[in-house]
Amino acid sequence: MQQITTVTTTVPTGDDDGPLRQRQSAMRDEDLAALGRVRYTLHNTQVITGTERVTFVDTLTRDNE
């Protein structure tokens, strides 16, 4: 059986939001790396663009053995 999980990250796009954008991006990287360490594989990434933010929805899968 396969397990599926998602990581959703919202990142601001405003000019004044640089530090927050960097923190959010770093947290996304950390979350994906942590799931990779427990054998999850990134299957798909959807990017939803808004006027003040971008949302990344990462879908990861893992096969149970």
Secondary structure, DSSP 8 states (H G I E B T S, - for coil): -EEEEEEEEEEE-SGGGHHHHHHHHHHHHHHHHHHHHTT-EEEEEEEEE-SSEEEEEEEEEEE--
